[in-house]
Amino acid sequence: MEIKRLEPDLRWCETATHDGVVHVAGQVGPPGTDIVTQTRGALAEIDRVLALSGTDKSRLLSVTIWLDDIADFAAMNSVWDAWVDPDNTPARATGQVPLADPAYKIEITAIAALP
């Protein structure tokens, strides 16, 4: 079965699709902004790459959210709750990790099914 890669770069691609499943690379929002702005940006990028891959957030299977400061958990969730499809919530994990660049407060990865 073919593997399709969206927007490949030297180190990663935005999505890799295989066998009806879309794997989304870590998405971030505008660096140096607050957690709400960065979360909105990351989720908008997930919407964008899922659409380009032929699916959408209603088909999310799992999501992993990394925060550089777990104190941002409630603010991040306020954005997440307004964005996620309430009838199709994915399995989700959230944790605190040091991110690769201190200008980022959040990184989100996802896995979604194709229709």
N, CA, C and O atoms as CSV, one atom per row, in Angstrom:
chain,resi,resn,atom,element,x,y,z
A,1,MET,N,N,0.834,-1.177,0.000
A,1,MET,CA,C,0.000,0.000,0.000
A,1,MET,C,C,0.885,1.249,0.000
A,1,MET,O,O,1.913,1.295,0.677
A,2,GLU,N,N,0.479,2.235,-0.752
A,2,GLU,CA,C,1.259,3.457,-0.918
A,2,GLU,C,C,1.255,4.323,0.346
A,2,GLU,O,O,0.267,4.369,1.078
A,3,ILE,N,N,2.365,4.999,0.584
A,3,ILE,CA,C,2.460,6.009,1.635
A,3,ILE,C,C,2.463,7.365,0.946
A,3,ILE,O,O,3.268,7.604,0.045
A,4,LYS,N,N,1.564,8.255,1.367
A,4,LYS,CA,C,1.517,9.612,0.818
A,4,LYS,C,C,2.028,10.574,1.877
A,4,LYS,O,O,1.615,10.516,3.035
A,5,ARG,N,N,2.932,11.459,1.471
A,5,ARG,CA,C,3.511,12.442,2.392
A,5,ARG,C,C,3.130,13.839,1.925
A,5,ARG,O,O,3.337,14.192,0.764
A,6,LEU,N,N,2.574,14.630,2.830
A,6,LEU,CA,C,2.154,15.992,2.527
A,6,LEU,C,C,3.229,16.977,2.952
A,6,LEU,O,O,3.685,16.952,4.095
A,7,GLU,N,N,3.632,17.840,2.037
A,7,GLU,CA,C,4.602,18.906,2.306
A,7,GLU,C,C,5.882,18.371,2.962
A,7,GLU,O,O,6.264,18.821,4.043
A,8,PRO,N,N,6.542,17.407,2.301
A,8,PRO,CA,C,7.786,16.879,2.882
A,8,PRO,C,C,8.879,17.938,2.929
A,8,PRO,O,O,8.964,18.811,2.064
A,9,ASP,N,N,9.708,17.839,3.955
A,9,ASP,CA,C,10.835,18.739,4.167
A,9,ASP,C,C,12.058,17.867,4.456
A,9,ASP,O,O,11.984,16.642,4.360
A,10,LEU,N,N,13.144,18.476,4.797
A,10,LEU,CA,C,14.378,17.746,5.069
A,10,LEU,C,C,14.219,16.763,6.237
A,10,LEU,O,O,14.731,15.645,6.183
A,11,ARG,N,N,13.507,17.185,7.293
A,11,ARG,CA,C,13.412,16.361,8.506
A,11,ARG,C,C,12.053,15.727,8.730
A,11,ARG,O,O,11.962,14.732,9.449
A,12,TRP,N,N,10.996,16.262,8.145
A,12,TRP,CA,C,9.656,15.713,8.387
A,12,TRP,C,C,8.715,16.125,7.273
A,12,TRP,O,O,9.065,16.915,6.396
A,13,CYS,N,N,7.502,15.565,7.328
A,13,CYS,CA,C,6.426,15.992,6.447
A,13,CYS,C,C,5.248,16.366,7.357
A,13,CYS,O,O,5.194,15.949,8.514
A,14,GLU,N,N,4.323,17.141,6.831
A,14,GLU,CA,C,3.190,17.578,7.660
A,14,GLU,C,C,2.261,16.413,8.004
A,14,GLU,O,O,1.773,16.316,9.130
A,15,THR,N,N,2.018,15.526,7.025
A,15,THR,CA,C,1.259,14.309,7.307
A,15,THR,C,C,1.858,13.162,6.513
A,15,THR,O,O,2.444,13.358,5.449
A,16,ALA,N,N,1.701,11.973,7.048
A,16,ALA,CA,C,2.025,10.739,6.337
A,16,ALA,C,C,0.766,9.879,6.401
A,16,ALA,O,O,0.254,9.585,7.481
A,17,THR,N,N,0.280,9.482,5.236
A,17,THR,CA,C,-0.963,8.709,5.162
A,17,THR,C,C,-0.660,7.316,4.642
A,17,THR,O,O,0.044,7.142,3.646
A,18,HIS,N,N,-1.209,6.324,5.339
A,18,HIS,CA,C,-1.014,4.927,4.947
A,18,HIS,C,C,-2.189,4.106,5.457
A,18,HIS,O,O,-2.617,4.255,6.601
A,19,ASP,N,N,-2.699,3.249,4.603
A,19,ASP,CA,C,-3.730,2.286,4.996
A,19,ASP,C,C,-4.935,2.964,5.661
A,19,ASP,O,O,-5.481,2.448,6.636
A,20,GLY,N,N,-5.347,4.128,5.126
A,20,GLY,CA,C,-6.535,4.809,5.617
A,20,GLY,C,C,-6.353,5.626,6.879
A,20,GLY,O,O,-7.327,6.084,7.477
A,21,VAL,N,N,-5.095,5.810,7.288
A,21,VAL,CA,C,-4.820,6.560,8.512
A,21,VAL,C,C,-3.851,7.700,8.200
A,21,VAL,O,O,-2.853,7.508,7.506
A,22,VAL,N,N,-4.162,8.897,8.727
A,22,VAL,CA,C,-3.341,10.088,8.542
A,22,VAL,C,C,-2.612,10.381,9.854
A,22,VAL,O,O,-3.238,10.548,10.900
A,23,HIS,N,N,-1.287,10.441,9.782
A,23,HIS,CA,C,-0.460,10.776,10.940
A,23,HIS,C,C,-0.004,12.223,10.762
A,23,HIS,O,O,0.667,12.548,9.782
A,24,VAL,N,N,-0.366,13.086,11.703
A,24,VAL,CA,C,-0.064,14.515,11.622
A,24,VAL,C,C,1.164,14.825,12.467
A,24,VAL,O,O,1.238,14.462,13.641
A,25,ALA,N,N,2.128,15.505,11.846
A,25,ALA,CA,C,3.335,15.937,12.554
A,25,ALA,C,C,2.975,16.946,13.637
A,25,ALA,O,O,1.879,17.506,13.630
A,26,GLY,N,N,3.892,17.178,14.563
A,26,GLY,CA,C,3.675,18.157,15.619
A,26,GLY,C,C,3.387,19.534,15.037
A,26,GLY,O,O,4.156,20.051,14.227
A,27,GLN,N,N,2.276,20.119,15.456
A,27,GLN,CA,C,1.856,21.435,14.979
A,27,GLN,C,C,1.981,22.445,16.113
A,27,GLN,O,O,1.701,22.142,17.273
A,28,VAL,N,N,2.406,23.646,15.752
A,28,VAL,CA,C,2.601,24.728,16.719
A,28,VAL,C,C,1.889,25.978,16.213
A,28,VAL,O,O,1.503,26.066,15.047
A,29,GLY,N,N,1.727,26.925,17.103
A,29,GLY,CA,C,1.157,28.222,16.735
A,29,GLY,C,C,2.260,29.257,16.603
A,29,GLY,O,O,3.443,28.915,16.609
A,30,PRO,N,N,1.877,30.517,16.483
A,30,PRO,CA,C,2.879,31.574,16.308
A,30,PRO,C,C,3.833,31.655,17.508
A,30,PRO,O,O,3.382,31.833,18.640
A,31,PRO,N,N,5.131,31.527,17.274
A,31,PRO,CA,C,6.086,31.550,18.386
A,31,PRO,C,C,6.079,32.890,19.118
A,31,PRO,O,O,5.874,33.948,18.523
A,32,GLY,N,N,6.310,32.811,20.420
A,32,GLY,CA,C,6.409,34.029,21.222
A,32,GLY,C,C,5.077,34.620,21.640
A,32,GLY,O,O,5.043,35.670,22.281
A,33,THR,N,N,3.966,33.957,21.287
A,33,THR,CA,C,2.643,34.450,21.688
A,33,THR,C,C,2.146,33.655,22.892
A,33,THR,O,O,2.812,32.718,23.331
A,34,ASP,N,N,0.989,34.018,23.426
A,34,ASP,CA,C,0.461,33.340,24.610
A,34,ASP,C,C,-0.104,31.966,24.256
A,34,ASP,O,O,-0.246,31.632,23.079
A,35,ILE,N,N,-0.421,31.180,25.267
A,35,ILE,CA,C,-0.878,29.800,25.063
A,35,ILE,C,C,-2.176,29.744,24.275
A,35,ILE,O,O,-2.352,28.836,23.462
A,36,VAL,N,N,-3.083,30.676,24.485
A,36,VAL,CA,C,-4.354,30.676,23.750
A,36,VAL,C,C,-4.090,30.873,22.260
A,36,VAL,O,O,-4.626,30.136,21.433
A,37,THR,N,N,-3.277,31.852,21.919
A,37,THR,CA,C,-2.961,32.131,20.510
A,37,THR,C,C,-2.225,30.960,19.879
A,37,THR,O,O,-2.529,30.573,18.750
A,38,GLN,N,N,-1.261,30.396,20.594
A,38,GLN,CA,C,-0.520,29.268,20.047
A,38,GLN,C,C,-1.400,28.035,19.881
A,38,GLN,O,O,-1.263,27.307,18.898
A,39,THR,N,N,-2.299,27.794,20.829
A,39,THR,CA,C,-3.199,26.644,20.712
A,39,THR,C,C,-4.116,26.823,19.512
A,39,THR,O,O,-4.299,25.891,18.729
A,40,ARG,N,N,-4.693,28.004,19.360
A,40,ARG,CA,C,-5.551,28.269,18.188
A,40,ARG,C,C,-4.781,28.047,16.891
A,40,ARG,O,O,-5.299,27.445,15.950
A,41,GLY,N,N,-3.549,28.531,16.844
A,41,GLY,CA,C,-2.730,28.365,15.648
A,41,GLY,C,C,-2.427,26.914,15.344
A,41,GLY,O,O,-2.519,26.491,14.192
A,42,ALA,N,N,-2.066,26.141,16.364
A,42,ALA,CA,C,-1.759,24.726,16.171
A,42,ALA,C,C,-2.987,23.959,15.692
A,42,ALA,O,O,-2.888,23.114,14.802
A,43,LEU,N,N,-4.133,24.250,16.277
A,43,LEU,CA,C,-5.365,23.562,15.871
A,43,LEU,C,C,-5.793,23.965,14.461
A,43,LEU,O,O,-6.320,23.142,13.713
A,44,ALA,N,N,-5.570,25.216,14.101
A,44,ALA,CA,C,-5.863,25.654,12.729
A,44,ALA,C,C,-4.974,24.912,11.733
A,44,ALA,O,O,-5.428,24.544,10.649
A,45,GLU,N,N,-3.721,24.693,12.093
A,45,GLU,CA,C,-2.822,23.928,11.219
A,45,GLU,C,C,-3.275,22.479,11.108
A,45,GLU,O,O,-3.186,21.882,10.035
A,46,ILE,N,N,-3.754,21.913,12.198
A,46,ILE,CA,C,-4.286,20.547,12.132
A,46,ILE,C,C,-5.483,20.503,11.194
A,46,ILE,O,O,-5.585,19.600,10.363
A,47,ASP,N,N,-6.394,21.471,11.315
A,47,ASP,CA,C,-7.523,21.536,10.378
A,47,ASP,C,C,-7.030,21.603,8.935
A,47,ASP,O,O,-7.542,20.900,8.064
A,48,ARG,N,N,-6.041,22.447,8.688
A,48,ARG,CA,C,-5.524,22.651,7.332
A,48,ARG,C,C,-4.933,21.364,6.746
A,48,ARG,O,O,-5.274,20.972,5.629
A,49,VAL,N,N,-4.046,20.710,7.505
A,49,VAL,CA,C,-3.380,19.537,6.949
A,49,VAL,C,C,-4.323,18.337,6.875
A,49,VAL,O,O,-4.178,17.498,5.986
A,50,LEU,N,N,-5.278,18.242,7.785
A,50,LEU,CA,C,-6.277,17.172,7.670
A,50,LEU,C,C,-7.108,17.360,6.407
A,50,LEU,O,O,-7.362,16.399,5.681
A,51,ALA,N,N,-7.534,18.596,6.139
A,51,ALA,CA,C,-8.322,18.870,4.930
A,51,ALA,C,C,-7.515,18.530,3.676
A,51,ALA,O,O,-8.041,17.906,2.754
A,52,LEU,N,N,-6.260,18.930,3.635
A,52,LEU,CA,C,-5.413,18.609,2.481
A,52,LEU,C,C,-5.191,17.110,2.328
A,52,LEU,O,O,-4.904,16.630,1.231
A,53,SER,N,N,-5.322,16.378,3.417
A,53,SER,CA,C,-5.143,14.925,3.392
A,53,SER,C,C,-6.458,14.189,3.139
A,53,SER,O,O,-6.475,12.964,3.018
A,54,GLY,N,N,-7.561,14.941,3.059
A,54,GLY,CA,C,-8.848,14.321,2.737
A,54,GLY,C,C,-9.695,13.911,3.911
A,54,GLY,O,O,-10.569,13.054,3.775
A,55,THR,N,N,-9.455,14.509,5.075
A,55,THR,CA,C,-10.252,14.167,6.253
A,55,THR,C,C,-10.464,15.414,7.096
A,55,THR,O,O,-10.154,16.517,6.647
A,56,ASP,N,N,-10.988,15.261,8.313
A,56,ASP,CA,C,-11.229,16.408,9.189
A,56,ASP,C,C,-11.219,15.968,10.654
A,56,ASP,O,O,-11.075,14.785,10.962
A,57,LYS,N,N,-11.375,16.942,11.543
A,57,LYS,CA,C,-11.245,16.673,12.979
A,57,LYS,C,C,-12.310,15.722,13.520
A,57,LYS,O,O,-12.119,15.144,14.589
A,58,SER,N,N,-13.422,15.546,12.814
A,58,SER,CA,C,-14.443,14.599,13.281
A,58,SER,C,C,-13.956,13.161,13.169
A,58,SER,O,O,-14.581,12.252,13.716
A,59,ARG,N,N,-12.847,12.945,12.466
A,59,ARG,CA,C,-12.302,11.604,12.257
A,59,ARG,C,C,-10.998,11.381,13.032
A,59,ARG,O,O,-10.272,10.418,12.782
A,60,LEU,N,N,-10.711,12.293,13.985
A,60,LEU,CA,C,-9.520,12.116,14.816
A,60,LEU,C,C,-9.640,10.842,15.646
A,60,LEU,O,O,-10.689,10.555,16.222
A,61,LEU,N,N,-8.562,10.097,15.694
A,61,LEU,CA,C,-8.497,8.893,16.522
A,61,LEU,C,C,-7.777,9.169,17.833
A,61,LEU,O,O,-8.230,8.764,18.903
A,62,SER,N,N,-6.643,9.868,17.734
A,62,SER,CA,C,-5.903,10.214,18.940
A,62,SER,C,C,-5.134,11.506,18.735
A,62,SER,O,O,-4.781,11.880,17.617
A,63,VAL,N,N,-4.886,12.174,19.855
A,63,VAL,CA,C,-4.159,13.444,19.868
A,63,VAL,C,C,-3.216,13.417,21.067
A,63,VAL,O,O,-3.578,12.966,22.154
A,64,THR,N,N,-1.998,13.912,20.843
A,64,THR,CA,C,-1.049,14.096,21.936
A,64,THR,C,C,-0.697,15.575,21.997
A,64,THR,O,O,-0.327,16.181,20.991
A,65,ILE,N,N,-0.815,16.142,23.178
A,65,ILE,CA,C,-0.535,17.566,23.390
A,65,ILE,C,C,0.624,17.688,24.358
A,65,ILE,O,O,0.602,17.130,25.455
A,66,TRP,N,N,1.636,18.425,23.933
A,66,TRP,CA,C,2.778,18.708,24.792
A,66,TRP,C,C,2.751,20.181,25.157
A,66,TRP,O,O,2.695,21.041,24.278
A,67,LEU,N,N,2.790,20.474,26.441
A,67,LEU,CA,C,2.855,21.840,26.961
A,67,LEU,C,C,4.216,22.061,27.596
A,67,LEU,O,O,4.753,21.170,28.253
A,68,ASP,N,N,4.772,23.247,27.401
A,68,ASP,CA,C,6.043,23.508,28.085
A,68,ASP,C,C,5.815,23.834,29.548
A,68,ASP,O,O,6.747,23.757,30.349
A,69,ASP,N,N,4.581,24.200,29.915
A,69,ASP,CA,C,4.239,24.507,31.307
A,69,ASP,C,C,2.830,23.999,31.569
A,69,ASP,O,O,1.870,24.519,31.000
A,70,ILE,N,N,2.694,22.996,32.416
A,70,ILE,CA,C,1.387,22.390,32.699
A,70,ILE,C,C,0.422,23.396,33.333
A,70,ILE,O,O,-0.784,23.150,33.370
A,71,ALA,N,N,0.934,24.520,33.831
A,71,ALA,CA,C,0.059,25.576,34.357
A,71,ALA,C,C,-0.828,26.154,33.258
A,71,ALA,O,O,-1.831,26.802,33.558
A,72,ASP,N,N,-0.474,25.929,31.976
A,72,ASP,CA,C,-1.284,26.403,30.847
A,72,ASP,C,C,-2.406,25.437,30.474
A,72,ASP,O,O,-3.137,25.680,29.514
A,73,PHE,N,N,-2.547,24.345,31.224
A,73,PHE,CA,C,-3.515,23.298,30.904
A,73,PHE,C,C,-4.940,23.837,30.768
A,73,PHE,O,O,-5.612,23.527,29.784
A,74,ALA,N,N,-5.412,24.620,31.710
A,74,ALA,CA,C,-6.788,25.126,31.666
A,74,ALA,C,C,-6.999,26.081,30.491
A,74,ALA,O,O,-8.022,26.004,29.810
A,75,ALA,N,N,-6.053,26.970,30.248
A,75,ALA,CA,C,-6.185,27.912,29.131
A,75,ALA,C,C,-6.171,27.161,27.798
A,75,ALA,O,O,-6.944,27.483,26.896
A,76,MET,N,N,-5.296,26.164,27.670
A,76,MET,CA,C,-5.268,25.347,26.458
A,76,MET,C,C,-6.594,24.630,26.278
A,76,MET,O,O,-7.143,24.605,25.177
A,77,ASN,N,N,-7.115,24.046,27.354
A,77,ASN,CA,C,-8.388,23.322,27.267
A,77,ASN,C,C,-9.549,24.232,26.879
A,77,ASN,O,O,-10.495,23.771,26.240
A,78,SER,N,N,-9.504,25.501,27.246
A,78,SER,CA,C,-10.591,26.411,26.857
A,78,SER,C,C,-10.643,26.550,25.331
A,78,SER,O,O,-11.724,26.665,24.753
A,79,VAL,N,N,-9.497,26.540,24.692
A,79,VAL,CA,C,-9.442,26.608,23.227
A,79,VAL,C,C,-9.810,25.247,22.635
A,79,VAL,O,O,-10.599,25.167,21.694
A,80,TRP,N,N,-9.244,24.198,23.182
A,80,TRP,CA,C,-9.532,22.837,22.717
A,80,TRP,C,C,-11.037,22.566,22.757
A,80,TRP,O,O,-11.607,22.084,21.779
A,81,ASP,N,N,-11.681,22.875,23.886
A,81,ASP,CA,C,-13.104,22.570,24.053
A,81,ASP,C,C,-13.972,23.279,23.025
A,81,ASP,O,O,-14.998,22.740,22.609
A,82,ALA,N,N,-13.577,24.478,22.608
A,82,ALA,CA,C,-14.327,25.215,21.585
A,82,ALA,C,C,-14.057,24.651,20.186
A,82,ALA,O,O,-14.866,24.847,19.279
A,83,TRP,N,N,-12.940,23.961,20.003
A,83,TRP,CA,C,-12.536,23.463,18.684
A,83,TRP,C,C,-12.962,22.020,18.420
A,83,TRP,O,O,-13.445,21.710,17.331
A,84,VAL,N,N,-12.791,21.151,19.389
A,84,VAL,CA,C,-12.997,19.711,19.163
A,84,VAL,C,C,-14.461,19.417,18.831
A,84,VAL,O,O,-15.368,20.078,19.337
A,85,ASP,N,N,-14.681,18.410,17.970
A,85,ASP,CA,C,-16.031,17.962,17.640
A,85,ASP,C,C,-16.571,17.207,18.858
A,85,ASP,O,O,-16.077,16.124,19.173
A,86,PRO,N,N,-17.582,17.760,19.551
A,86,PRO,CA,C,-18.034,17.130,20.803
A,86,PRO,C,C,-18.670,15.757,20.605
A,86,PRO,O,O,-18.783,14.987,21.559
A,87,ASP,N,N,-19.083,15.443,19.389
A,87,ASP,CA,C,-19.666,14.130,19.116
A,87,ASP,C,C,-18.622,13.098,18.706
A,87,ASP,O,O,-18.927,11.912,18.580
A,88,ASN,N,N,-17.387,13.558,18.499
A,88,ASN,CA,C,-16.326,12.669,18.013
A,88,ASN,C,C,-14.995,12.987,18.678
A,88,ASN,O,O,-13.993,13.204,17.997
A,89,THR,N,N,-14.983,13.015,19.992
A,89,THR,CA,C,-13.739,13.340,20.687
A,89,THR,C,C,-12.745,12.184,20.548
A,89,THR,O,O,-13.118,11.015,20.654
A,90,PRO,N,N,-11.475,12.525,20.309
A,90,PRO,CA,C,-10.454,11.485,20.160
A,90,PRO,C,C,-9.898,11.046,21.511
A,90,PRO,O,O,-10.115,11.700,22.531
A,91,ALA,N,N,-9.185,9.941,21.497
A,91,ALA,CA,C,-8.355,9.601,22.646
A,91,ALA,C,C,-7.310,10.712,22.733
A,91,ALA,O,O,-6.831,11.191,21.706
A,92,ARG,N,N,-6.954,11.123,23.952
A,92,ARG,CA,C,-6.046,12.258,24.073
A,92,ARG,C,C,-5.129,12.086,25.271
A,92,ARG,O,O,-5.526,11.556,26.309
A,93,ALA,N,N,-3.895,12.543,25.109
A,93,ALA,CA,C,-2.931,12.606,26.211
A,93,ALA,C,C,-2.319,13.995,26.209
A,93,ALA,O,O,-2.093,14.585,25.153
A,94,THR,N,N,-2.050,14.513,27.409
A,94,THR,CA,C,-1.416,15.826,27.552
A,94,THR,C,C,-0.322,15.697,28.601
A,94,THR,O,O,-0.518,15.083,29.650
A,95,GLY,N,N,0.826,16.280,28.308
A,95,GLY,CA,C,1.913,16.244,29.265
A,95,GLY,C,C,2.783,17.479,29.167
A,95,GLY,O,O,2.705,18.250,28.211
A,96,GLN,N,N,3.609,17.643,30.177
A,96,GLN,CA,C,4.565,18.756,30.192
A,96,GLN,C,C,5.921,18.229,29.749
A,96,GLN,O,O,6.443,17.260,30.300
A,97,VAL,N,N,6.483,18.896,28.732
A,97,VAL,CA,C,7.817,18.541,28.244
A,97,VAL,C,C,8.538,19.820,27.832
A,97,VAL,O,O,7.888,20.792,27.447
A,98,PRO,N,N,9.855,19.840,27.904
A,98,PRO,CA,C,10.571,20.990,27.336
A,98,PRO,C,C,10.484,20.891,25.816
A,98,PRO,O,O,10.832,19.859,25.243
A,99,LEU,N,N,10.026,21.944,25.163
A,99,LEU,CA,C,9.915,21.943,23.712
A,99,LEU,C,C,11.238,22.375,23.085
A,99,LEU,O,O,12.091,22.951,23.761
A,100,ALA,N,N,11.405,22.097,21.801
A,100,ALA,CA,C,12.680,22.324,21.113
A,100,ALA,C,C,13.087,23.792,21.074
A,100,ALA,O,O,14.276,24.108,21.031
A,101,ASP,N,N,12.108,24.684,21.088
A,101,ASP,CA,C,12.383,26.125,21.032
A,101,ASP,C,C,11.581,26.791,22.151
A,101,ASP,O,O,10.370,26.585,22.225
A,102,PRO,N,N,12.208,27.576,23.016
A,102,PRO,CA,C,11.490,28.188,24.135
A,102,PRO,C,C,10.411,29.197,23.710
A,102,PRO,O,O,9.617,29.627,24.547
A,103,ALA,N,N,10.369,29.576,22.442
A,103,ALA,CA,C,9.317,30.480,21.959
A,103,ALA,C,C,7.983,29.753,21.811
A,103,ALA,O,O,6.941,30.389,21.656
A,104,TYR,N,N,8.015,28.409,21.860
A,104,TYR,CA,C,6.790,27.621,21.721
A,104,TYR,C,C,6.293,27.165,23.083
A,104,TYR,O,O,7.077,26.747,23.935
A,105,LYS,N,N,4.984,27.249,23.279
A,105,LYS,CA,C,4.350,26.816,24.523
A,105,LYS,C,C,3.612,25.496,24.366
A,105,LYS,O,O,3.289,24.839,25.356
A,106,ILE,N,N,3.340,25.097,23.098
A,106,ILE,CA,C,2.529,23.912,22.854
A,106,ILE,C,C,2.929,23.292,21.522
A,106,ILE,O,O,3.308,23.989,20.580
A,107,GLU,N,N,2.837,21.966,21.466
A,107,GLU,CA,C,2.969,21.214,20.216
A,107,GLU,C,C,1.939,20.091,20.254
A,107,GLU,O,O,1.786,19.408,21.267
A,108,ILE,N,N,1.235,19.907,19.140
A,108,ILE,CA,C,0.151,18.919,19.095
A,108,ILE,C,C,0.363,17.981,17.917
A,108,ILE,O,O,0.570,18.432,16.790
A,109,THR,N,N,0.312,16.670,18.173
A,109,THR,CA,C,0.324,15.666,17.122
A,109,THR,C,C,-1.040,14.987,17.093
A,109,THR,O,O,-1.773,15.008,18.081
A,110,ALA,N,N,-1.374,14.385,15.952
A,110,ALA,CA,C,-2.699,13.756,15.818
A,110,ALA,C,C,-2.636,12.586,14.858
A,110,ALA,O,O,-1.745,12.491,14.013
A,111,ILE,N,N,-3.601,11.703,15.009
A,111,ILE,CA,C,-3.827,10.607,14.085
A,111,ILE,C,C,-5.311,10.624,13.753
A,111,ILE,O,O,-6.156,10.705,14.645
A,112,ALA,N,N,-5.625,10.546,12.449
A,112,ALA,CA,C,-7.023,10.581,12.007
A,112,ALA,C,C,-7.274,9.517,10.955
A,112,ALA,O,O,-6.356,9.097,10.250
A,113,ALA,N,N,-8.517,9.087,10.856
A,113,ALA,CA,C,-8.933,8.130,9.836
A,113,ALA,C,C,-9.406,8.889,8.600
A,113,ALA,O,O,-9.941,9.994,8.698
A,114,LEU,N,N,-9.197,8.277,7.440
A,114,LEU,CA,C,-9.776,8.814,6.210
A,114,LEU,C,C,-11.240,8.352,6.128
A,114,LEU,O,O,-11.599,7.319,6.693
A,115,PRO,N,N,-12.067,9.109,5.432
A,115,PRO,CA,C,-13.467,8.676,5.268
A,115,PRO,C,C,-13.568,7.400,4.458
A,115,PRO,O,O,-14.669,6.900,4.228
